[in-house]
Amino acid sequence: MKKQVISIIAAAALTFSVASTALAATQGVVEKSVNFRSAPSTSSTVYGLVKAGTVFTVLEEVNSYWVRASVNGQTGYLSTNYITYSPGGGTTAPLPAAQGVVEKGVNFRSAPSTSSSVYGLLKAGTVFTVLEEVNSYWVRVSVNGQTGYLSTDYIRYSSGGSQPTQPAPQPEAPASVKADNVIIHSRNLIGITRYKYGVNNPQTLMDCSAFTKYVFSLEGVSLKWGTRYQKDAGTAVSKANLQKGDLVFFWTSTRGDISHVGIYIGNGQFIHNSPSLDGVGVSSLTSGYWEEHYVSARRVL
């Protein structure tokens, strides 16, 4: 892989390091701009934004969600959702008549990248045929005669040519678990998603209700696009009884006329995709503009 000039906005000098077994001469590339962090957590310090096309060296596979990497001599952590690399320098491996099943709603994409076009959302239980194992994060598949790519984080498949198998029935995840996951999905879009009214283009460009629709869909919850629909979804809940994962609604132009939506995350705060932030961020529900413009809440989990 050719070395490329890389740029990163340095926010702080790195003092954090982890002793581990390094991967031999493994390089990767950023497919979509991603935060370069001090630790493998979305709550850790952000050193800067690494731009798409940036080449990095993988030092350690922390887990399926994070890698420790070196970027222009600085060490930090990158989310695997926005990068591509081949552990050990291996190549893609075709699979013989492998089949699998979707375990959790997943985007069916035109390329092995989170910035590629989305053909549609495949629901849990959908059976597919694996055509190629691109890397440990993406597979090329055929679904009802259409070819595309799926993230391996949301599927189960066998490379042994077995017949399609349905996953064993799993108990429904508690609402509190789904709420925590929705909040994680939402936080992962900070610095990635930008706001534009009337646009529903996950993950890069969405309005407020497209954002809520998308993050809830990742937990198997179907919401219609538009605050006029979401304001009636689920069941009503009072402000005093808000729980994590509840939808919260606001007026912005005409008092009482709902035109904005976010997700309550606890401690008097909510996360939303807002034009005032030009993207996803966290705001207070107990003071300032949003407290004064609060209208109602709905529980959909």
N, C-alpha and C positions, 0 to 999 in steps of 0.2 A: 504494500500500500504506500503510495507516494506521500511523503511528508507535506503537510500544508501549513501555511502561516495561520496561527490561531490567535484569537483575541479573547480576553476575558476581563471583565471589569473587576479589579481587585478591591474588595471591601475591607479586608483585614489580612495581616500576615498570618500565615498558617503556623500554629503551634501544636496542632493535634495530630497524632500519628498512632497507627495500630500495627503491632507486630503480627505478621501472618506469612503464610507461604505464598510467594508471588507466582503469578501465572507467567510462563515462559514466553516472552516476545509476543504478547497478545495486544493487538491494537484494535481500536474501534473508531466509529465516527458518529457524531451527533446528527440525528435525523431531523430533530425539531428542537428549537431553543429550549434549554433546560437549566434549572438552577444548579449551581455548583456549591455543595454544602459542606459544613464542617463535620457532619455525622450522618449516618444512614437513617435519617428521620426528617419528615416534612416540617417538624418544629425546630430543627437545628438552624444555626446561623447560615445565611446565604453569603458566600464570598462574591458572587457575581453571576451573570447570565452567560452561559456558553452558547455561542451561536451555532445554527445548523451548518454542517460541513466541517466543524472543528474535529480534528483528529486527536485522539488521546491514547494513553497506554493504560491497560487494565492491570492493576496491582493485586486485586483480590476480588473474588466473587463473594460478597457478604451473604447474600441469599438471592432468591429469584427476583427481588425488587430493587436491589442496590448493588453497585460495584464501587470499590475504592479505586480511584484513577489518578493518574498524573497528567495534568494539563499545563503545558509550557513550564514544567519544572515545579508546579505547585500540586500538592496532594489534597484530595477531597473526595466527595462522594457524588455519584450521579444516579438518577433513577433509570432503571432499565427500560421504562416505558418510552423513553425518548432517544434511545441510542441503539446502535447495532454493533455487534462484535462477534468474533468466532473464537470461543475458548480453544486454546491450543493451536490456533491457526488452521483449524480444520475446514473442510469444504462442505457444501450442502450434500445431503444424503437422500437419494430417492427411496421411497418406501414401496414395497410390493403390496398392492391391493389393501393398504391399511385403511381402517375405518375408525370413526370415533363419534363422540356425542358431545353436544354443548352442555356444560354443567351450569353455566350462568350466562345470562344475556350478554352477547358480544357483537361488536361491529364487524360486518363482513366487508373487507376492504379490497381495493384494486391493487394494492402493493403492500409489501411488508414494512409499513411505516404508519405511525399515528397521524401523519400529515397527509396521507393518501385519501382518495375519495372513498366514501362509505356507500356501499350498495344498499345496505339495510341492516337492521338489527335482527340477529338470529336468536330465537328464544331458547331457553333451557329445554333439553330433550331433543333438539334437532340433530338428526344423524347426518354425517358427511363422510366423504371419501378423501383420504389424505393422498395427495399427489407427490408432495415433496416436503421434506423437513429442511426449511431454509436455514434455521439456526435454533437455538434453544428457546427462542421467544416467538417465532413465527412458523406457521406451516401453510403451504399452498394446498388448497382443498377444492373439491367439487361439491356443490350443494344444488340439488335439483337441476343438474346439467350446467350450472354456471360456475366458472372458476374464479377464485379469489383467495384472500389470505385471512387467517384467523390468529389472534394472539393465543399462545399456549397457556396463558394464565387462567383462561375461562373454559377450557375444554379438557376432555379425556380421550385419548386414542391409543390404539395398539399398533405397533409396527410389525406384528407377526402375521398379518394377513387374516386375522380372525373376522368373523361375522360381526356386524354392528351389535353393540350391546348397550342397553339402557343402564344408566347408573342406578345403583341400589337406592330405593326411596330414602330420602333424607328428611328428617323433621324440619318443619319450617323454622327458619332462624328467628329468634326473639326480635321483637320490634326494636329493642335497645341496641342489639347487634347491628341490625340494618341501619339504624340511625347513625351509629358510629361510623359505619362504612360509607354512608352517604356523605358524611362530613369529611372523611378522608379523601374521597373522590373529589369533593369540592375544593379542598385545600390544595390538592395536587394540580389544580388548574390555575392557581395564583401565578401570575407572570406568564401564563400560556394563553389563556383566553382573553380576547378583547371584546369590548361591547359595541354592538351596532343594532339599532332598533330594526325589528322586522326581519332579522337574519337568524337562521338556524343551521349553522355549519360547525358541528362539533369537530374538534375541540377548540378551534382557533378563533371563530367569530360567531357570537351569539348575542341575543338579547336576554333579558332577565328570566323570562319564562322558558326560553329554549335551554338555558343553563340548568334550571331546576328539572325540566323534563329529562335532560340527558343524564344528570347524576343519579336521579332516582331510577332511571331505566337500567342502570348498571346493577341495581339490586332487585331487578324484576318487577319494579313498580311502574305502571303505565300512567303517564299524565299527558293530557292534551297540551299542545302548544298554545299559549295565550293566557294572560291573567284572567280574562273573562270566563275561561273554563276552569282554571285551577282554583279560583276563589270559591268554587262549589264542590271541589273534590273532597273525598273523605268525609270527616265529621268536624263540626265546629268545636273550637276549644277556646276558653277564655285566656286572656293575657296572663292572668295570675296562675294558670295551670299549664303553661307552656312546658313542653319537653323537647329534648334534643330531636331533631328531624322534623319538627312541625314546620309547615309553611307559614310565613308571616307576610301580610299584605299591607300596602301603603297607598296613599294618594299623593300625587305630585303636582297636579294642575288644579283640579276641582276638588274641594274638600269632600271626603267620603267616597269619591269615585276612584276605585282601585285601578292602579296603573303600574304597580311595581310589586315584585315578589322576591323573597329571600328564604333562607332556611335557618331556623333557630339552632344555635350550637351550645346553648347553656351559658350561665353566668351573665345573663342580660345582654348577650351578643348574638348577632346573626351574620351569616355569610351570604353574599349576593354578587351578581354581575351587574355593575352599575356604570352609567355614563360618567358619573362624577369621579369614579375611580379609573375609568377607561379599562375596566376588566373586573376580575374577581377580587374581593377583599372582605374584611370583617369590619362591621360597624356596631355601634352601641344602640341598643333598643331602649335604654333607660334614660337617655339624655340627648339633647340636641335635635337636629332636624328630623331624624327618623322616629324619635319618640313622639314628636309633635304631629307626624304624618301617619302614624300607625292606625290601621283600620280594623283588621281582624286576623284570625289564624285558623288553619285547618290541619287536622291530623290525618295523614295518609298511610301511616305505617301501623 
